[in-house]
Amino acid sequence: MSIESVTVVLWEENQKDFIKKFYDLQFVPRIGEEVYLKKDIWKVTRVEHDLEVSEINVYLELIKKDKQHKGTKSSSYKPEKARQEDGL
């Protein structure tokens, strides 16, 4: 029983920018799965199998980092203050 190598290519979804190419991966990421790559977290949006060239194209979308946690005091909304202003 022989195992053929399959090329797995990771692409950024919107721009089709090449991110990285892997060979002989044990598992191919599934749609909706999160992948840690290049110090960022990516979400798999589409997987295409090209049997003619033994290639799997995985399209990823960068998950935006929530920057609200860094400056919560200055950017937070205070409902108590809004209620007091409404009563005046």
VMD Tcl script that draws the C-alpha trace (Angstrom):
set ca {
  {0.00 0.00 0.00}
  {1.66 3.22 -1.15}
  {0.92 6.69 0.10}
  {1.26 9.49 -2.45}
  {2.34 12.92 -1.31}
  {-0.18 15.69 -1.62}
  {0.70 19.38 -1.67}
  {-1.40 21.55 0.63}
  {-1.35 25.24 -0.30}
  {-2.71 27.89 2.07}
  {-4.15 31.05 0.48}
  {-5.61 34.21 1.94}
  {-9.28 34.33 0.96}
  {-9.85 37.85 -0.35}
  {-6.58 38.74 -2.06}
  {-5.57 35.19 -3.02}
  {-2.17 35.96 -1.50}
  {0.04 32.94 -0.99}
  {0.68 32.26 2.69}
  {2.51 28.95 2.89}
  {2.87 25.56 1.21}
  {3.07 22.30 3.14}
  {3.84 18.76 2.06}
  {2.61 15.49 3.55}
  {0.30 16.90 6.17}
  {-1.32 14.24 8.32}
  {-4.57 16.19 8.58}
  {-6.07 18.83 6.30}
  {-7.87 21.62 8.21}
  {-11.65 21.62 7.83}
  {-13.96 24.51 6.97}
  {-14.53 26.68 10.04}
  {-11.44 25.39 11.81}
  {-8.93 27.88 13.22}
  {-5.27 27.63 12.19}
  {-2.34 29.35 13.92}
  {0.04 30.56 11.21}
  {2.60 33.37 11.04}
  {1.76 34.56 14.58}
  {-1.90 35.10 13.64}
  {-5.07 33.06 13.90}
  {-6.77 32.21 10.61}
  {-10.17 30.64 9.94}
  {-10.60 28.14 7.09}
  {-13.29 29.35 4.68}
  {-12.96 26.95 1.74}
  {-11.10 23.76 0.81}
  {-10.58 22.68 -2.81}
  {-9.19 19.30 -3.89}
  {-7.41 19.21 -7.25}
  {-6.92 15.53 -8.03}
  {-5.08 16.11 -11.32}
  {-2.02 17.63 -9.63}
  {-2.48 16.07 -6.16}
  {-3.02 19.45 -4.57}
  {-5.34 20.75 -1.86}
  {-5.99 24.49 -1.74}
  {-7.08 25.80 1.64}
  {-8.47 29.36 1.71}
  {-8.10 31.28 4.96}
  {-9.50 34.44 6.47}
  {-7.55 36.39 9.08}
  {-9.40 36.65 12.37}
  {-9.20 40.25 13.54}
  {-7.67 40.73 16.95}
  {-9.94 42.53 19.38}
  {-8.09 45.73 20.31}
  {-10.83 46.86 22.72}
  {-9.21 45.02 25.63}
  {-6.14 47.28 25.62}
  {-7.96 50.56 26.28}
  {-11.18 49.56 27.95}
  {-11.29 52.49 30.41}
  {-11.10 55.20 27.77}
  {-13.27 53.51 25.15}
  {-15.93 51.88 27.31}
  {-19.51 53.10 27.28}
  {-20.94 53.96 30.68}
  {-24.73 53.49 30.76}
  {-25.09 55.03 34.24}
  {-23.77 58.39 32.99}
  {-26.11 58.32 29.99}
  {-29.13 57.66 32.22}
  {-28.23 60.60 34.48}
  {-27.95 62.96 31.50}
  {-31.31 61.84 30.16}
  {-33.02 62.75 33.43}
  {-31.73 66.37 33.43}
}
mol new
graphics top color blue
foreach p $ca { graphics top sphere $p radius 0.5 }
foreach p [lrange $ca 0 end-1] q [lrange $ca 1 end] { graphics top cylinder $p $q radius 0.2 }
display resetview
